[in-house]
Amino acid sequence: MGTNCLHTFLLRLRGACEDMFTRLILNSTRAYILTWILLGVISLLFGAIAGVDTSNPLYTTGQTWLGIAATIGYSYFGLTNRTSEASKDETDQMNKIADQGASDSDGGE
């Protein structure tokens, strides 16, 4: 009887620990995401309100947060940008032209 009682106690303890760790993992993830959203919004708002001249790092952090949040939203909902390939090619072409212009002007001096 003592072994059966101990076995039952250990099974209940294991179940309680699994529940506790599951709640801990879920709640810490939720807290992290909510904190990230809250601090990002605050950074963006205060940076925009104070102006770029007085709070450039704060404003830049807010803009970066907004870009990351938009990218995450696009990924989460499975949205894609259809013109991304065309704009990448155009950007690459403009960068090549700019590089060629810079190397031509440096070579002539």
Rosetta constraint file for C-alpha pairs under 8 A:
AtomPair CA 1 CA 5 HARMONIC 6.23 0.50
AtomPair CA 2 CA 6 HARMONIC 6.14 0.50
AtomPair CA 3 CA 7 HARMONIC 6.05 0.50
AtomPair CA 4 CA 8 HARMONIC 6.16 0.50
AtomPair CA 5 CA 9 HARMONIC 6.15 0.50
AtomPair CA 6 CA 10 HARMONIC 6.15 0.50
AtomPair CA 7 CA 11 HARMONIC 6.21 0.50
AtomPair CA 8 CA 12 HARMONIC 6.26 0.50
AtomPair CA 9 CA 13 HARMONIC 6.10 0.50
AtomPair CA 10 CA 14 HARMONIC 6.02 0.50
AtomPair CA 11 CA 15 HARMONIC 6.24 0.50
AtomPair CA 12 CA 16 HARMONIC 6.14 0.50
AtomPair CA 13 CA 17 HARMONIC 6.14 0.50
AtomPair CA 14 CA 18 HARMONIC 6.16 0.50
AtomPair CA 15 CA 19 HARMONIC 6.20 0.50
AtomPair CA 16 CA 20 HARMONIC 6.13 0.50
AtomPair CA 17 CA 21 HARMONIC 6.12 0.50
AtomPair CA 18 CA 22 HARMONIC 6.06 0.50
AtomPair CA 19 CA 23 HARMONIC 6.18 0.50
AtomPair CA 20 CA 24 HARMONIC 6.10 0.50
AtomPair CA 21 CA 25 HARMONIC 6.10 0.50
AtomPair CA 22 CA 26 HARMONIC 6.17 0.50
AtomPair CA 23 CA 27 HARMONIC 5.87 0.50
AtomPair CA 24 CA 28 HARMONIC 5.95 0.50
AtomPair CA 25 CA 29 HARMONIC 6.19 0.50
AtomPair CA 26 CA 30 HARMONIC 6.23 0.50
AtomPair CA 27 CA 31 HARMONIC 6.01 0.50
AtomPair CA 28 CA 32 HARMONIC 6.08 0.50
AtomPair CA 29 CA 33 HARMONIC 6.25 0.50
AtomPair CA 30 CA 34 HARMONIC 6.11 0.50
AtomPair CA 31 CA 35 HARMONIC 5.96 0.50
AtomPair CA 32 CA 36 HARMONIC 6.04 0.50
AtomPair CA 33 CA 37 HARMONIC 6.20 0.50
AtomPair CA 34 CA 38 HARMONIC 6.07 0.50
AtomPair CA 35 CA 39 HARMONIC 5.99 0.50
AtomPair CA 36 CA 40 HARMONIC 5.98 0.50
AtomPair CA 37 CA 41 HARMONIC 6.16 0.50
AtomPair CA 38 CA 42 HARMONIC 6.18 0.50
AtomPair CA 39 CA 43 HARMONIC 5.97 0.50
AtomPair CA 40 CA 44 HARMONIC 6.13 0.50
AtomPair CA 40 CA 61 HARMONIC 7.86 0.50
AtomPair CA 40 CA 62 HARMONIC 5.86 0.50
AtomPair CA 40 CA 65 HARMONIC 5.72 0.50
AtomPair CA 40 CA 66 HARMONIC 7.43 0.50
AtomPair CA 41 CA 45 HARMONIC 6.04 0.50
AtomPair CA 41 CA 62 HARMONIC 7.05 0.50
AtomPair CA 42 CA 46 HARMONIC 5.94 0.50
AtomPair CA 42 CA 62 HARMONIC 7.91 0.50
AtomPair CA 43 CA 47 HARMONIC 5.82 0.50
AtomPair CA 43 CA 58 HARMONIC 5.88 0.50
AtomPair CA 43 CA 59 HARMONIC 6.72 0.50
AtomPair CA 43 CA 61 HARMONIC 6.76 0.50
AtomPair CA 43 CA 62 HARMONIC 4.94 0.50
AtomPair CA 44 CA 48 HARMONIC 6.07 0.50
AtomPair CA 44 CA 58 HARMONIC 7.21 0.50
AtomPair CA 44 CA 59 HARMONIC 5.82 0.50
AtomPair CA 44 CA 61 HARMONIC 7.20 0.50
AtomPair CA 44 CA 62 HARMONIC 3.81 0.50
AtomPair CA 44 CA 63 HARMONIC 6.39 0.50
AtomPair CA 44 CA 65 HARMONIC 7.81 0.50
AtomPair CA 44 CA 66 HARMONIC 7.75 0.50
AtomPair CA 45 CA 49 HARMONIC 6.01 0.50
AtomPair CA 45 CA 62 HARMONIC 7.59 0.50
AtomPair CA 46 CA 50 HARMONIC 5.86 0.50
AtomPair CA 46 CA 58 HARMONIC 7.54 0.50
AtomPair CA 46 CA 59 HARMONIC 7.50 0.50
AtomPair CA 47 CA 51 HARMONIC 6.01 0.50
AtomPair CA 47 CA 52 HARMONIC 6.84 0.50
AtomPair CA 47 CA 55 HARMONIC 5.78 0.50
AtomPair CA 47 CA 56 HARMONIC 7.16 0.50
AtomPair CA 47 CA 58 HARMONIC 5.12 0.50
AtomPair CA 47 CA 59 HARMONIC 3.99 0.50
AtomPair CA 47 CA 60 HARMONIC 7.76 0.50
AtomPair CA 47 CA 62 HARMONIC 6.88 0.50
AtomPair CA 48 CA 52 HARMONIC 6.90 0.50
AtomPair CA 48 CA 59 HARMONIC 6.11 0.50
AtomPair CA 50 CA 54 HARMONIC 6.33 0.50
AtomPair CA 50 CA 55 HARMONIC 6.29 0.50
AtomPair CA 51 CA 55 HARMONIC 6.18 0.50
AtomPair CA 51 CA 56 HARMONIC 7.54 0.50
AtomPair CA 51 CA 59 HARMONIC 7.68 0.50
AtomPair CA 52 CA 56 HARMONIC 4.76 0.50
AtomPair CA 52 CA 59 HARMONIC 6.35 0.50
AtomPair CA 55 CA 59 HARMONIC 6.08 0.50
AtomPair CA 56 CA 60 HARMONIC 5.98 0.50
AtomPair CA 57 CA 61 HARMONIC 6.03 0.50
AtomPair CA 58 CA 62 HARMONIC 6.21 0.50
AtomPair CA 59 CA 63 HARMONIC 6.21 0.50
AtomPair CA 60 CA 64 HARMONIC 6.12 0.50
AtomPair CA 61 CA 65 HARMONIC 6.10 0.50
AtomPair CA 62 CA 66 HARMONIC 6.16 0.50
AtomPair CA 63 CA 67 HARMONIC 6.28 0.50
AtomPair CA 64 CA 68 HARMONIC 6.25 0.50
AtomPair CA 65 CA 69 HARMONIC 6.00 0.50
AtomPair CA 66 CA 70 HARMONIC 6.09 0.50
AtomPair CA 67 CA 71 HARMONIC 6.19 0.50
AtomPair CA 68 CA 72 HARMONIC 6.14 0.50
AtomPair CA 69 CA 73 HARMONIC 6.13 0.50
AtomPair CA 70 CA 74 HARMONIC 6.17 0.50
AtomPair CA 71 CA 75 HARMONIC 6.18 0.50
AtomPair CA 72 CA 76 HARMONIC 5.96 0.50
AtomPair CA 73 CA 77 HARMONIC 6.17 0.50
AtomPair CA 74 CA 78 HARMONIC 5.85 0.50
AtomPair CA 74 CA 79 HARMONIC 4.91 0.50
AtomPair CA 74 CA 80 HARMONIC 6.89 0.50
AtomPair CA 75 CA 79 HARMONIC 6.33 0.50
AtomPair CA 83 CA 87 HARMONIC 6.13 0.50
AtomPair CA 84 CA 88 HARMONIC 5.97 0.50
AtomPair CA 85 CA 89 HARMONIC 6.23 0.50
AtomPair CA 86 CA 90 HARMONIC 6.20 0.50
AtomPair CA 87 CA 91 HARMONIC 5.96 0.50
AtomPair CA 88 CA 92 HARMONIC 6.03 0.50
AtomPair CA 89 CA 93 HARMONIC 6.09 0.50
AtomPair CA 90 CA 94 HARMONIC 6.16 0.50
AtomPair CA 91 CA 95 HARMONIC 6.12 0.50
AtomPair CA 92 CA 96 HARMONIC 6.20 0.50
AtomPair CA 93 CA 97 HARMONIC 6.27 0.50
AtomPair CA 94 CA 98 HARMONIC 6.11 0.50
AtomPair CA 95 CA 99 HARMONIC 6.04 0.50
AtomPair CA 96 CA 100 HARMONIC 6.08 0.50
AtomPair CA 97 CA 101 HARMONIC 6.12 0.50
AtomPair CA 98 CA 102 HARMONIC 6.14 0.50
AtomPair CA 99 CA 103 HARMONIC 6.11 0.50
AtomPair CA 100 CA 104 HARMONIC 6.02 0.50
AtomPair CA 101 CA 105 HARMONIC 6.26 0.50
AtomPair CA 102 CA 106 HARMONIC 6.23 0.50
AtomPair CA 103 CA 107 HARMONIC 6.03 0.50
AtomPair CA 104 CA 108 HARMONIC 6.34 0.50
AtomPair CA 105 CA 109 HARMONIC 6.88 0.50
